[in-house]
Structures are given as C-alpha cells and as structure tokens.
Amino acid sequence: MLAIFATMFVSCEDTPWSGSEEDKIISIKCTKTLEGHSEWVWWVSWSPDGSRLASASWDNTVIIWDANSGARLQTLEGHKWYVNSVCWSPDGSRVASASTDRTVIVWDANSGEKLHTLDGDSNTVISVDWSLDGRYIAAGSANNTIILWDANSGERLQTLEGHSDRVISVSWSPDGKYLASGSKDKTIIIWDANTFSPLRTLEGHSNLINTVSWSPDGKYLLSTSEDKSFIVWNANTGSRFKTFDGHKYAVHSASWNVDGKHLAIATSDPTFILRDISDREKVQVVKGHFGTVRSVSWSPNGKKLATGACDNTVKIWEVK
C-alpha cells in the first residue's frame, strides 16, 4: 500500500519557505549551477576534504570543479563512451571513473593525467568505489561480477562472483571491513573485505538495485531500487530496519548526511527528496533541475549537497 507523505517543496531560487517550521526537514538553497557537460550528468562525488566535486557524464568525460567558486579545474577526457560513475581516492589525489567503454580509468586529480586504464572484462563497467585504506578499487560489471584492482599498481587482483545479473553498485563500508554490491538480480551481497567471500545476501526488493550506500557509522546499509522504494538494512544481521516505499518513481540514488539522520534521495523526475530517517511520513521535495536527477551527494561536513541531472548540469546546495 502506498504511503501518504507530508510533502513540502523548495525551489532552486531563494524562495521563502511557505510551510510550517515543524514540517521543514532542513533549510536548503541552491547556490551554484555548474555548466560544462554536453550530456546527462550520471554521478557526482565530493573530494574527501569537500573542496572539489567530480561529475561523471554521458558526454564521455569527468569534470573536476572547485566546490567553492564553481570553477572548472579539470576536464578528464579519455573514455570512449558514457561515464557512469566516479569516486575519489581517500587522500583526494586521484579519481577513478567507470565507463560503458568497458574500462575504469585512474586519473591524477590535480594534473588530469591518466595514470592507469583498468580492463573491465569486455563488459560495461557500471560503478566504482575506492576502499578507505586506499589499497583497492572495486567495480561493478555488466558480466555479473565485481572486479578488484590494486589502486596503486593497477594490477587486477580478484573477481568476485555471486550475483546472477549485472552489478550496478558497489560500496565499501566506512571501516573498510566490508564491501556491498547491488545487482539487477534484485539482491544485495555483503562481502568480507579480508577474504572477499560473501557473508550475507539481502533480499527484499522486487526490481533491480540502483545503488547501495553505508550509513556514516557503518551500522546500516541503504539500497535504492527501480521498485520505487529504498530499504535501510541492519548491516550486522541483514534484517530489514525500515522500508520507505510509496514513491511515484524509481529511486535512482541516495546519500547519507554525516549526521546519519538525514537522507537525500534522487528519483526519476527533476526533483530530489530529503528524508528524516526517524520520520517515515515526512518528505521535503526540492525543485531546481529541468531534467531527471540521477545522483545526489552530501559534502563530507554535511553543509552542502550536490546533485547531477539529465539537464546536463550540476547544482550545489547549501543546507542548514
């Protein structure tokens, strides 16, 4: 049964809040619109110190932006097809990008130099994430596997098999002990990061998994799905903690605020949604883009939010 939400709207312009203060989840204002991509922006990712932002686009490029001024610092050109995902090394010196051209490219984030090109087994590479100890790069592939590389040498280390369909999302836990993967097979697998063996399989979605992301404390795992819901799981037990369903559209991506209480959710329309994890009924809808919002990402300090959309732009929002 669909949930009935208390829905509030905020525009990208500095429009006064018209709802009651008790209904507002957070104060938010669009401060910058970053234009530079010529096709859809599929993913956005903050540098670890929050000073820069990387955006991956279906124009085959990655752009690195100064998050304070909005200036374009680097345009990374080298992929031959869509760039689906981008992530930062823990020290902020490099970025890795995953592409439909069947590769992951590791770049110097300061100079824009291409450091390594990692082969994705002749299949589309859909997602990429860097382990927090800096040692590994993991990528989800359309051949139903997760590929692990040595992040420094580019050496391929291991291929993880367990899903029965393409792996759409990968995410390392904050403590580095686990790797989570979400698949078109409708399941999430949590892997032991030492042995790279599967620990548990989470089942509960009725359609493919778009993204998986860990809570800042690592106790919970959030999964978004084409079934118009997202689920928060107890990462230790694999049990379902909360289900947020009743969305009008598929849920593309989600990001946890550093406080562990607030979530940003992207669905298949030009808005994104802010949720308070403790109040399932309260929803704050934010307008600003003119195309489907594909990716949302909180800054490391939780004071800004970045969104990437099918209007070819990135927007930066200030939150209070």
C-alpha positions as CSV (number, residue, x, y, z in Angstrom):
1,M,0.0,0.0,0.0
2,L,1.3,3.5,-0.9
3,A,2.3,5.7,2.0
4,I,0.8,9.1,2.3
5,F,3.6,11.7,2.7
6,A,3.6,15.2,4.1
7,T,5.3,16.8,1.1
8,M,6.9,20.2,1.0
9,F,8.6,22.0,-1.9
10,V,11.7,24.2,-2.2
11,S,12.8,25.9,-5.4
12,C,16.4,26.5,-6.6
13,E,15.8,30.2,-6.3
14,D,15.9,31.8,-2.9
15,T,12.1,31.4,-2.3
16,P,10.8,31.9,1.2
17,W,9.7,28.7,3.0
18,S,5.9,28.6,2.9
19,G,5.3,25.6,5.1
20,S,5.4,25.4,8.9
21,E,8.8,25.3,10.5
22,E,8.0,21.9,12.2
23,D,7.3,20.3,8.8
24,K,10.6,21.5,7.3
25,I,13.3,18.9,7.5
26,I,16.2,21.3,6.7
27,S,16.8,24.7,5.2
28,I,18.2,24.4,1.7
29,K,19.2,26.9,-1.0
30,C,20.7,26.4,-4.5
31,T,23.9,28.5,-4.6
32,K,25.6,27.3,-7.8
33,T,24.7,25.8,-11.1
34,L,27.7,24.2,-12.8
35,E,27.5,24.1,-16.6
36,G,30.1,22.3,-18.7
37,H,28.8,18.9,-19.7
38,S,27.0,18.4,-23.0
39,E,25.1,15.3,-22.0
40,W,23.4,13.9,-18.9
41,V,25.3,14.0,-15.6
42,W,25.1,10.5,-14.2
43,W,27.1,10.8,-11.0
44,V,28.6,13.4,-8.6
45,S,31.2,12.8,-5.9
46,W,32.8,15.1,-3.3
47,S,36.6,15.1,-2.7
48,P,37.4,13.9,0.9
49,D,38.1,17.4,2.1
50,G,35.0,18.9,0.4
51,S,36.9,21.4,-1.6
52,R,36.3,19.8,-5.0
53,L,33.5,18.0,-6.8
54,A,33.8,15.4,-9.6
55,S,30.9,14.8,-12.1
56,A,30.6,11.9,-14.5
57,S,28.7,12.4,-17.7
58,W,27.3,10.6,-20.7
59,D,29.4,13.0,-22.8
60,N,32.3,10.6,-22.0
61,T,34.0,13.0,-19.6
62,V,34.6,13.7,-16.0
63,I,34.8,17.3,-14.8
64,I,36.5,18.3,-11.5
65,W,35.1,21.5,-10.1
66,D,36.2,23.9,-7.4
67,A,33.2,23.5,-5.0
68,N,33.6,27.0,-3.5
69,S,33.9,29.1,-6.7
70,G,32.3,26.7,-9.1
71,A,35.2,27.0,-11.5
72,R,36.1,24.1,-13.7
73,L,39.5,22.8,-12.7
74,Q,40.0,19.8,-15.0
75,T,38.1,18.1,-17.8
76,L,39.2,14.4,-17.9
77,E,38.9,13.1,-21.5
78,G,39.9,9.5,-22.4
79,H,36.8,7.4,-22.2
80,K,35.2,6.3,-25.5
81,W,31.7,6.0,-24.2
82,Y,29.4,7.0,-21.3
83,V,31.0,7.6,-17.9
84,N,28.7,6.0,-15.3
85,S,30.4,6.6,-12.0
86,V,33.3,8.4,-10.4
87,C,35.0,8.2,-7.0
88,W,37.9,9.8,-5.1
89,S,40.9,8.2,-3.5
90,P,40.9,8.7,0.3
91,D,43.7,11.3,0.1
92,G,42.0,13.3,-2.7
93,S,44.9,13.0,-5.1
94,R,43.2,10.7,-7.7
95,V,39.8,9.9,-9.1
96,A,38.6,6.7,-10.7
97,S,35.9,6.6,-13.4
98,A,33.8,3.7,-14.7
99,S,32.5,3.6,-18.2
100,T,30.4,1.8,-20.7
101,D,33.6,1.6,-22.8
102,R,34.4,-1.4,-20.5
103,T,37.2,0.3,-18.6
104,V,38.0,2.1,-15.3
105,I,40.4,4.9,-15.7
106,V,42.5,6.2,-12.7
107,W,43.4,9.9,-13.1
108,D,45.7,12.4,-11.3
109,A,43.0,14.8,-9.9
110,N,45.4,17.7,-9.9
111,S,47.1,17.5,-13.3
112,G,44.4,15.5,-15.1
113,E,47.0,12.9,-16.2
114,K,45.7,9.4,-16.9
115,L,47.6,7.0,-14.6
116,H,46.0,3.6,-15.3
117,T,43.4,2.1,-17.6
118,L,41.8,-1.0,-16.0
119,D,40.2,-3.6,-18.2
120,G,36.6,-4.5,-17.2
121,D,36.4,-7.9,-18.9
122,S,34.9,-6.7,-22.2
123,N,31.7,-5.6,-20.4
124,T,30.2,-2.3,-19.4
125,V,31.6,-1.1,-16.0
126,I,28.7,0.5,-14.2
127,S,30.0,1.6,-10.8
128,V,33.3,2.1,-9.0
129,D,34.4,2.8,-5.4
130,W,37.7,3.2,-3.7
131,S,38.5,1.5,-0.4
132,L,39.0,3.9,2.5
133,D,42.5,2.5,3.2
134,G,43.4,3.4,-0.4
135,R,44.5,-0.1,-1.4
136,Y,41.7,-1.3,-3.6
137,I,39.4,-0.2,-6.4
138,A,36.2,-2.2,-6.8
139,A,34.0,-2.0,-9.8
140,G,30.6,-3.5,-10.6
141,S,30.4,-5.0,-14.1
142,A,27.7,-6.0,-16.6
143,N,29.1,-9.5,-16.6
144,N,27.6,-10.1,-13.1
145,T,30.9,-9.7,-11.3
146,I,32.8,-7.3,-9.1
147,I,36.4,-6.7,-10.2
148,L,39.1,-5.7,-7.7
149,W,42.3,-3.9,-8.6
150,D,45.4,-2.8,-6.7
151,A,44.8,1.0,-6.6
152,N,48.5,1.9,-6.8
153,S,49.8,-0.5,-9.4
154,G,46.6,-1.1,-11.4
155,E,47.1,-4.9,-11.1
156,R,44.0,-6.9,-11.2
157,L,43.6,-8.9,-8.0
158,Q,40.4,-10.8,-7.9
159,T,36.9,-11.3,-9.5
160,L,34.0,-11.8,-7.1
161,E,31.2,-14.0,-8.3
162,G,27.8,-14.3,-6.6
163,H,25.3,-12.3,-8.5
164,S,23.2,-13.7,-11.3
165,D,22.8,-10.5,-13.2
166,R,24.8,-7.2,-13.7
167,V,26.3,-5.5,-10.7
168,I,25.0,-1.9,-10.7
169,S,26.5,-0.6,-7.5
170,V,29.5,-1.2,-5.2
171,S,30.3,0.5,-1.8
172,W,33.0,0.0,0.8
173,S,31.9,0.2,4.4
174,P,33.4,3.2,6.5
175,D,35.6,0.9,8.5
176,G,36.9,-0.9,5.4
177,K,35.8,-4.3,6.6
178,Y,33.0,-4.9,4.1
179,L,32.1,-4.4,0.5
180,A,28.4,-4.2,-0.5
181,S,27.1,-4.8,-4.0
182,G,23.7,-4.3,-5.6
183,S,22.5,-6.0,-8.7
184,K,19.9,-6.3,-11.4
185,D,19.1,-9.7,-9.8
186,K,17.3,-7.7,-7.0
187,T,19.7,-8.7,-4.3
188,I,22.5,-7.1,-2.2
189,I,25.6,-9.1,-1.2
190,I,27.8,-8.0,1.7
191,W,31.4,-9.3,1.2
192,D,34.1,-9.8,3.8
193,A,36.9,-7.4,2.7
194,N,39.7,-9.6,4.0
195,T,38.7,-12.9,2.4
196,F,36.3,-11.4,-0.2
197,S,33.8,-14.2,0.5
198,P,30.1,-13.4,0.7
199,L,28.8,-13.0,4.2
200,R,25.1,-12.5,3.6
201,T,22.6,-11.8,0.8
202,L,19.9,-9.3,1.4
203,E,16.6,-9.9,-0.4
204,G,13.5,-7.6,-0.3
205,H,13.3,-5.5,-3.4
206,S,11.0,-6.5,-6.3
207,N,13.2,-4.9,-9.0
208,L,16.8,-4.1,-9.7
209,I,19.0,-2.3,-7.2
210,N,20.3,1.0,-8.4
211,T,22.6,2.0,-5.5
212,V,23.9,0.8,-2.2
213,S,25.4,3.1,0.5
214,W,26.5,2.7,4.1
215,S,25.5,4.9,7.0
216,P,28.4,7.0,8.4
217,D,28.7,4.7,11.4
218,G,28.6,1.6,9.2
219,K,25.7,0.1,11.1
220,Y,23.2,0.4,8.3
221,L,23.1,-0.2,4.6
222,L,20.7,1.7,2.3
223,S,19.6,0.3,-1.1
224,T,17.6,2.1,-3.8
225,S,15.6,0.4,-6.4
226,E,13.5,0.6,-9.6
227,D,10.7,-0.8,-7.5
228,K,10.1,2.8,-6.3
229,S,11.4,2.2,-2.8
230,F,14.5,2.3,-0.7
231,I,15.3,0.0,2.2
232,V,17.5,0.6,5.2
233,W,19.1,-2.7,6.4
234,N,20.8,-3.7,9.6
235,A,24.2,-4.4,8.2
236,N,25.2,-6.7,11.0
237,T,22.2,-9.0,10.9
238,G,21.0,-8.4,7.3
239,S,17.5,-7.8,8.6
240,R,15.3,-5.0,7.2
241,F,15.3,-2.0,9.5
242,K,13.0,0.3,7.6
243,T,11.3,0.4,4.2
244,F,10.5,3.7,2.6
245,D,8.0,2.9,-0.2
246,G,5.3,4.8,-2.0
247,H,7.5,6.9,-4.2
248,K,6.0,7.9,-7.5
249,Y,9.0,7.0,-9.5
250,A,12.0,4.6,-9.4
251,V,14.6,5.6,-6.8
252,H,18.0,6.2,-8.5
253,S,20.4,7.1,-5.8
254,A,20.7,8.1,-2.1
255,S,23.2,9.8,0.1
256,W,23.6,9.9,3.9
257,N,24.3,13.2,5.7
258,V,27.3,12.9,8.0
259,D,24.8,13.2,11.0
260,G,23.3,9.8,10.0
261,K,19.8,11.2,10.4
262,H,19.1,12.9,7.0
263,L,18.9,11.3,3.6
264,A,18.9,12.8,0.1
265,I,17.1,10.7,-2.5
266,A,17.0,11.1,-6.3
267,T,14.0,9.7,-8.2
268,S,13.0,9.7,-11.9
269,D,11.9,13.3,-12.1
270,P,13.5,16.8,-11.9
271,T,13.3,17.0,-8.1
272,F,15.1,15.3,-5.3
273,I,13.8,14.4,-1.9
274,L,15.1,15.0,1.7
275,R,14.1,12.5,4.3
276,D,14.4,12.2,8.1
277,I,15.2,8.6,8.8
278,S,13.3,8.8,12.1
279,D,10.1,10.0,10.5
280,R,8.9,7.9,7.6
281,E,6.0,10.1,6.7
282,K,7.8,13.4,6.4
283,V,9.1,14.3,2.9
284,Q,10.7,17.5,1.6
285,V,10.8,17.8,-2.2
286,V,13.4,20.2,-3.7
287,K,13.0,21.7,-7.2
288,G,15.7,23.2,-9.3
289,H,16.7,20.9,-12.2
290,F,15.0,20.7,-15.5
291,G,15.8,17.0,-16.1
292,T,15.7,13.8,-14.1
293,V,18.1,14.0,-11.1
294,R,20.4,11.0,-11.3
295,S,22.8,11.5,-8.4
296,V,22.8,13.2,-5.0
297,S,25.8,13.5,-2.7
298,W,26.3,15.2,0.7
299,S,29.5,17.0,1.3
300,P,31.8,15.5,3.9
301,N,30.9,18.1,6.5
302,G,27.1,17.9,5.7
303,K,26.8,21.6,5.0
304,K,26.4,21.2,1.2
305,L,24.6,18.9,-1.2
306,A,25.5,18.3,-4.9
307,T,23.0,17.0,-7.5
308,G,23.7,15.8,-11.1
309,A,20.9,15.6,-13.6
310,C,19.7,14.9,-17.1
311,D,19.6,18.7,-17.8
312,N,23.4,18.3,-18.2
313,T,24.1,20.4,-15.0
314,V,25.5,20.0,-11.5
315,K,23.9,22.1,-8.7
316,I,25.4,22.8,-5.3
317,W,23.0,23.5,-2.5
318,E,23.7,25.0,1.0
319,V,21.9,23.3,3.8
320,K,21.3,24.4,7.4
